[in-house]
Amino acid sequence: MGNLTSIISVITSFGVTALLGYVVIPYLRKLKFGQTILEEGPNWHKEKQGTPTMGGIMIIIGTLFGVGIGYGYSVLSKQGFYYELKNSYRLTNLIAGIFMALCMSAIGFADDYIKVVKKRNLGLTARQKTFLQLLVAAGYLTALCVGGMHTTYILFFGDVNIVSGWGLLFWPIALLFIYGFTNAVNLTDGIDGLASSVTVVVACCFMLASSFLNIFSFNAVSSALAGACVGFIFWNAKPAKVFMGDTGSMFLGGMVVAVAFGCGRPVLLIFAGVTYFLEALSDIIQVAYYKKTKKRIFKMAPLHHHFEMCGWSEQKIVLVFSFIAFIGCIVALLPILFNF
């Protein structure tokens, strides 16, 4: 029955997201919420100028519908998801995770709104965005701690106590972990279909992980997220008819973190999210190296732009980066399959 719930969630989220494109995209055009292309970006991106942005609202609505319908089915069938949420920690984990992703999306929305409506191309300042993201991450971790999160899984060590002794180091590390991965997903959203395609792979990984671990709530959440991303790709694949904007990419970042914590395996996101990690790392290296030497290691950062400048097509980059994510996800699933 758990598998049927996930099927219902993925079909619902896909259908809702794909169909919303027929309503949301014309509405965004009407509001003239068009993307502004930065001067320092690849020259050929200029043709994307004016493409509607903030389309991430489609992913958000689709995901929420998918989870809601999945839960509705579990209530009617009185299976898995329904009974699992009678556990206060599971309920807290689910609500806090989705709320955290929505708050991250709200920060992204504010950034998009300033760029598009207020015509300030850089949106929120880095300091403003960092403060808000850390605040949201801290609130999320506080909810998990108060809700009953007293251990976390570490490779080769199993469940480790995180409420006393050295285990307390988990919380500041987790804060930076959430902040880092949320922004890494945001950086990955730079060419048509990339962030959504990579996130489909990562969501499917945690769909399998949650299934193996019998965590029905986050099996439904992962399924809904995967379906919503596929529905969005229908409109976002090259040539994109809409961009997700920070509204969408910050939501995706929050959600992949939420499902990793929800499965009790946040450390596995290091492997499953390897594509996000490489994108962020390339940006950090580029900035640090340029500040020190006034030279660049990559032709352009983050990494997908480097390969664009090397002559790769956007479709090839999406395919290769998604395959790298796939390999990372296989590695992430191994500790669950072989219990180490």
Backbone torsions as a table, in degrees:
resi	resn	phi	psi	omega
1	MET	NA	-32.5	177.9
2	GLY	-61.1	-39.5	179.4
3	ASN	-66.4	-37.2	179.2
4	LEU	-66.7	-37.7	176.7
5	THR	-60.2	-43.3	-179.5
6	SER	-66.3	-36.6	177.7
7	ILE	-64.4	-43.2	178.4
8	ILE	-63.3	-41.7	-179.6
9	SER	-63.6	-44.9	-176.5
10	VAL	-69.5	-39.7	179.2
11	ILE	-66.5	-43.1	-179.9
12	THR	-62.6	-49.3	-177.3
13	SER	-64.8	-39.1	177.6
14	PHE	-62.5	-49.9	-177.4
15	GLY	-61.6	-45.9	-178.9
16	VAL	-63.7	-45.4	-178.0
17	THR	-65.1	-46.5	-179.3
18	ALA	-62.7	-43.5	-178.6
19	LEU	-69.9	-31.8	179.0
20	LEU	-61.3	-26.3	179.6
21	GLY	-57.3	-33.1	-179.0
22	TYR	-69.9	-19.7	-179.2
23	VAL	-104.9	-48.3	-172.7
24	VAL	-69.1	-44.0	-175.9
25	ILE	-63.1	-48.4	175.7
26	PRO	-60.3	-34.9	179.7
27	TYR	-67.2	-41.2	177.6
28	LEU	-64.4	-37.0	176.2
29	ARG	-64.4	-41.7	-179.8
30	LYS	-61.7	-39.3	179.1
31	LEU	-78.2	-6.9	-177.8
32	LYS	60.8	40.2	176.3
33	PHE	-87.5	69.5	-177.6
34	GLY	-96.3	148.5	179.8
35	GLN	-70.2	136.4	171.9
36	THR	-99.9	124.3	-177.8
37	ILE	-89.0	126.8	-178.8
38	LEU	-66.4	146.9	-178.7
39	GLU	-62.2	-34.8	-175.7
40	GLU	-80.5	-2.2	177.9
41	GLY	-75.8	170.9	177.1
42	PRO	-55.2	140.4	-176.1
43	ASN	-58.0	-37.1	-176.1
44	TRP	-71.4	-8.7	176.4
45	HIS	-75.7	-12.1	-179.6
46	LYS	-60.3	-27.1	179.8
47	GLU	-68.4	-13.6	179.5
48	LYS	-88.6	-5.4	-179.6
49	GLN	-53.2	129.8	177.1
50	GLY	90.6	-7.3	176.2
51	THR	-61.9	131.8	-178.1
52	PRO	-53.3	137.7	177.6
53	THR	-120.3	-177.4	-175.1
54	MET	68.0	19.0	178.0
55	GLY	-69.9	-5.9	177.3
56	GLY	-58.4	-20.1	176.8
57	ILE	-58.3	-29.1	177.3
58	MET	-65.2	-42.1	179.1
59	ILE	-65.5	-42.3	-178.8
60	ILE	-61.2	-51.2	-178.8
61	ILE	-63.0	-43.5	179.9
62	GLY	-61.2	-43.2	179.3
63	THR	-63.6	-45.7	-179.2
64	LEU	-63.8	-40.1	176.4
65	PHE	-63.2	-43.6	-179.4
66	GLY	-60.3	-45.6	178.4
67	VAL	-65.4	-43.6	-178.3
68	GLY	-62.5	-45.8	179.6
69	ILE	-67.9	-37.3	176.7
70	GLY	-61.8	-43.1	177.8
71	TYR	-65.8	-41.3	178.4
72	GLY	-58.2	-42.0	178.2
73	TYR	-64.4	-41.3	-178.5
74	SER	-66.5	-32.0	176.2
75	VAL	-66.7	-46.3	-178.8
76	LEU	-64.9	-37.8	-178.7
77	SER	-90.1	-8.5	-179.1
78	LYS	50.5	54.6	-179.9
79	GLN	-128.1	164.8	173.4
80	GLY	20.7	-84.9	-173.9
81	PHE	-53.2	-45.2	-176.4
82	TYR	-62.3	-50.2	-178.1
83	TYR	-73.2	-32.2	-179.9
84	GLU	-61.2	-36.3	-177.1
85	LEU	-79.1	1.6	169.6
86	LYS	-77.7	-14.3	174.1
87	ASN	-81.2	120.6	-173.3
88	SER	-60.8	-36.4	-179.6
89	TYR	-68.6	-42.5	178.5
90	ARG	-60.9	-42.2	-179.5
91	LEU	-65.0	-44.5	178.6
92	THR	-61.5	-44.2	-179.3
93	ASN	-60.1	-43.3	-179.1
94	LEU	-66.6	-52.2	-177.1
95	ILE	-64.5	-44.2	-179.0
96	ALA	-64.2	-39.5	-179.5
97	GLY	-64.5	-47.4	179.9
98	ILE	-67.2	-40.6	179.6
99	PHE	-64.5	-40.1	177.7
100	MET	-60.5	-44.5	179.5
101	ALA	-63.6	-39.2	178.8
102	LEU	-66.6	-37.6	177.5
103	CYS	-66.8	-40.7	175.8
104	MET	-61.2	-40.8	178.2
105	SER	-63.9	-37.2	178.7
106	ALA	-63.2	-37.4	175.7
107	ILE	-64.1	-43.3	177.4
108	GLY	-62.8	-39.0	178.2
109	PHE	-62.4	-43.8	178.2
110	ALA	-60.2	-40.9	178.8
111	ASP	-63.2	-47.0	178.7
112	ASP	-62.3	-42.8	-177.3
113	TYR	-61.6	-42.7	178.9
114	ILE	-64.0	-40.7	-179.3
115	LYS	-67.5	-46.7	-170.8
116	VAL	-84.6	-46.4	-173.9
117	VAL	-89.5	-44.2	-179.2
118	LYS	-83.7	-7.6	176.5
119	LYS	61.3	31.2	172.1
120	ARG	-101.6	104.0	-166.9
121	ASN	-59.1	-27.1	-177.0
122	LEU	-94.4	-3.2	175.6
123	GLY	64.8	-142.8	177.2
124	LEU	-62.9	149.5	175.3
125	THR	-71.7	159.1	179.8
126	ALA	-59.6	-38.4	-180.0
127	ARG	-66.3	-42.7	179.0
128	GLN	-63.0	-46.1	-177.7
129	LYS	-65.0	-43.0	179.9
130	THR	-61.9	-46.1	180.0
131	PHE	-58.9	-47.4	-177.6
132	LEU	-66.3	-41.4	179.8
133	GLN	-65.3	-42.8	178.5
134	LEU	-65.9	-35.4	178.0
135	LEU	-63.8	-45.5	178.9
136	VAL	-64.3	-44.3	179.9
137	ALA	-62.1	-41.4	179.3
138	ALA	-64.8	-40.8	177.6
139	GLY	-62.6	-40.8	178.9
140	TYR	-63.5	-47.0	-179.5
141	LEU	-66.0	-35.6	176.7
142	THR	-62.5	-43.0	178.7
143	ALA	-61.9	-41.3	179.1
144	LEU	-65.1	-42.7	-179.1
145	CYS	-64.4	-48.8	179.6
146	VAL	-64.6	-34.3	-178.6
147	GLY	-73.5	-15.3	175.7
148	GLY	125.9	14.3	177.6
149	MET	-80.5	104.0	-176.6
150	HIS	-115.5	-7.9	178.5
151	THR	-139.1	160.7	171.5
152	THR	-141.2	154.5	-177.0
153	TYR	-86.1	130.0	176.0
154	ILE	-122.2	133.4	-179.8
155	LEU	-52.4	132.7	176.8
156	PHE	71.1	-8.7	178.5
157	PHE	-113.0	-15.8	-178.7
158	GLY	76.5	-148.1	-178.9
159	ASP	-77.8	127.2	-176.9
160	VAL	-116.8	135.3	178.4
161	ASN	-64.5	131.2	-176.8
162	ILE	-122.0	15.8	-178.6
163	VAL	-117.0	11.2	175.7
164	SER	-158.1	158.1	176.2
165	GLY	60.3	-144.0	179.9
166	TRP	-62.6	-22.5	-179.1
167	GLY	-61.6	-22.2	179.4
168	LEU	-64.7	-19.1	177.3
169	LEU	-64.6	-19.1	179.8
170	PHE	-56.1	-40.6	-170.8
171	TRP	-67.2	-48.6	175.7
172	PRO	-65.7	-34.2	177.1
173	ILE	-65.3	-42.6	179.4
174	ALA	-63.2	-36.8	178.2
175	LEU	-59.8	-47.8	179.1
176	LEU	-69.4	-32.8	178.4
177	PHE	-61.7	-48.6	-179.9
178	ILE	-64.5	-46.3	178.4
179	TYR	-59.2	-45.8	-177.2
180	GLY	-64.7	-47.6	-176.5
181	PHE	-71.5	-33.6	176.9
182	THR	-61.6	-43.7	179.6
183	ASN	-73.2	-30.8	178.5
184	ALA	-64.7	-40.9	176.3
185	VAL	-64.3	-39.6	177.6
186	ASN	-59.9	-41.2	178.5
187	LEU	-67.8	-30.2	-178.8
188	THR	-69.1	-22.4	-179.8
189	ASP	-81.8	82.0	-178.2
190	GLY	-133.6	-15.0	176.3
191	ILE	-137.0	163.1	-173.6
192	ASP	-56.5	120.9	172.2
193	GLY	81.3	-2.2	-172.5
194	LEU	-71.4	-57.7	-175.8
195	ALA	-61.6	-41.4	-178.9
196	SER	-68.6	-37.8	-179.9
197	SER	-67.9	-45.5	178.7
198	VAL	-63.1	-39.1	-178.3
199	THR	-70.2	-30.2	173.3
200	VAL	-57.8	-46.4	-179.4
201	VAL	-62.6	-46.4	-178.9
202	VAL	-65.2	-41.9	179.0
203	ALA	-63.0	-40.0	177.9
204	CYS	-64.9	-35.3	177.0
205	CYS	-60.3	-48.2	-179.1
206	PHE	-76.1	-20.1	171.4
207	MET	-63.7	-44.1	178.1
208	LEU	-69.7	-43.4	-179.3
209	ALA	-59.3	-47.2	-179.5
210	SER	-65.8	-32.1	177.3
211	SER	-67.6	-45.2	178.5
212	PHE	-62.2	-34.7	-176.9
213	LEU	-90.7	0.1	-179.7
214	ASN	58.3	41.8	175.5
215	ILE	-105.0	89.9	-169.4
216	PHE	-67.5	-35.5	-177.2
217	SER	-62.1	-47.9	-178.1
218	PHE	-82.1	-12.1	168.2
219	ASN	-66.9	-41.9	177.4
220	ALA	-68.4	-40.2	179.8
221	VAL	-64.5	-46.3	179.7
222	SER	-62.2	-41.0	179.4
223	SER	-63.7	-44.3	179.6
224	ALA	-63.6	-40.1	179.6
225	LEU	-64.4	-44.2	178.9
226	ALA	-61.4	-46.1	-179.6
227	GLY	-62.8	-41.1	179.2
228	ALA	-64.1	-39.8	179.6
229	CYS	-65.8	-40.1	177.6
230	VAL	-64.4	-41.6	177.4
231	GLY	-61.8	-35.2	179.0
232	PHE	-73.3	-35.7	178.7
233	ILE	-59.4	-30.7	177.1
234	PHE	-53.2	-32.5	-179.2
235	TRP	-105.5	-18.7	-171.6
236	ASN	-103.0	-11.7	178.0
237	ALA	-64.6	150.6	-176.7
238	LYS	-61.4	132.6	-3.8
239	PRO	-81.4	125.8	-174.3
240	ALA	-65.0	135.0	174.9
241	LYS	-94.4	-12.6	178.1
242	VAL	-157.5	149.6	173.5
243	PHE	-109.1	150.8	179.6
244	MET	-76.6	-24.9	-177.3
245	GLY	66.5	179.9	176.0
246	ASP	-65.1	-24.0	176.0
247	THR	-55.5	-43.5	-178.6
248	GLY	-85.3	-45.2	-175.2
249	SER	-65.5	-35.6	177.6
250	MET	-70.3	-33.1	175.4
251	PHE	-66.2	-44.9	178.0
252	LEU	-60.1	-42.8	178.5
253	GLY	-60.4	-45.3	178.1
254	GLY	-63.4	-38.6	-177.2
255	MET	-71.0	-40.9	-179.8
256	VAL	-66.1	-34.2	174.6
257	VAL	-67.0	-43.9	-178.3
258	ALA	-61.4	-42.3	-179.2
259	VAL	-71.3	-32.2	177.5
260	ALA	-65.6	-45.7	177.2
261	PHE	-69.2	-37.0	-179.5
262	GLY	-63.3	-31.5	177.2
263	CYS	-83.3	-2.8	-178.9
264	GLY	73.2	18.3	-176.8
265	ARG	-133.8	54.2	-178.8
266	PRO	-58.7	-32.0	-178.3
267	VAL	-61.3	-26.2	-177.7
268	LEU	-72.6	-15.8	177.6
269	LEU	-67.3	-22.1	176.5
270	ILE	-60.2	-36.2	179.4
271	PHE	-88.0	-48.7	-178.8
272	ALA	-63.0	-33.4	-178.6
273	GLY	-98.0	29.4	-175.9
274	VAL	-59.4	-35.3	179.2
275	THR	-64.4	-45.0	176.4
276	TYR	-59.0	-44.8	-177.7
277	PHE	-59.5	-44.9	-179.2
278	LEU	-65.5	-37.5	177.6
279	GLU	-62.2	-47.0	-179.4
280	ALA	-67.2	-41.7	-178.9
281	LEU	-61.8	-41.2	179.4
282	SER	-61.7	-38.3	-179.9
283	ASP	-68.2	-42.6	179.6
284	ILE	-63.9	-45.9	-179.7
285	ILE	-62.2	-44.1	-178.5
286	GLN	-60.8	-47.2	-178.2
287	VAL	-65.2	-47.3	-177.9
288	ALA	-63.5	-43.2	-178.2
289	TYR	-67.9	-39.0	-179.6
290	TYR	-67.2	-39.3	179.3
291	LYS	-63.6	-33.0	-176.8
292	LYS	-84.5	-37.4	-171.5
293	THR	-119.0	-11.8	-173.6
294	LYS	63.4	22.1	175.7
295	LYS	-123.9	163.3	-177.8
296	ARG	-115.5	140.6	174.7
297	ILE	-83.0	-44.5	178.8
298	PHE	-100.3	153.4	177.3
299	LYS	-62.9	-32.1	175.8
300	MET	-163.8	145.8	177.4
301	ALA	-118.8	153.9	0.0
302	PRO	-69.2	-178.0	-165.0
303	LEU	-56.3	-36.9	-177.4
304	HIS	-63.3	-32.2	177.9
305	HIS	-70.6	-32.3	176.5
306	HIS	-59.1	-47.0	-179.0
307	PHE	-70.4	-30.5	172.3
308	GLU	-60.3	-45.8	-179.8
309	MET	-67.1	-21.4	176.5
310	CYS	-83.3	-3.2	176.1
311	GLY	102.9	3.8	178.0
312	TRP	-72.8	142.9	174.8
313	SER	-76.0	158.4	178.6
314	GLU	-61.1	-38.9	179.9
315	GLN	-62.2	-40.2	179.7
316	LYS	-66.2	-41.0	179.4
317	ILE	-62.6	-45.3	179.2
318	VAL	-59.8	-44.3	-179.1
319	LEU	-64.5	-48.7	-177.3
320	VAL	-66.9	-44.7	-179.0
321	PHE	-66.0	-35.5	177.2
322	SER	-68.9	-35.7	177.7
323	PHE	-66.5	-39.8	176.2
324	ILE	-61.2	-41.9	176.8
325	ALA	-61.7	-39.4	179.4
326	PHE	-61.0	-45.9	178.0
327	ILE	-61.8	-44.0	178.3
328	GLY	-60.9	-37.2	-179.8
329	CYS	-68.9	-36.7	176.0
330	ILE	-60.9	-45.2	177.8
331	VAL	-61.1	-40.4	-179.0
332	ALA	-64.5	-32.4	-177.7
333	LEU	-80.7	-20.1	-176.9
334	LEU	-58.0	-45.2	179.2
335	PRO	-61.2	-30.4	178.1
336	ILE	-75.0	-42.9	-178.5
337	LEU	-67.5	-37.4	-175.6
338	PHE	-110.4	7.8	171.5
339	ASN	54.9	57.9	174.2
340	PHE	-135.1	NA	NA
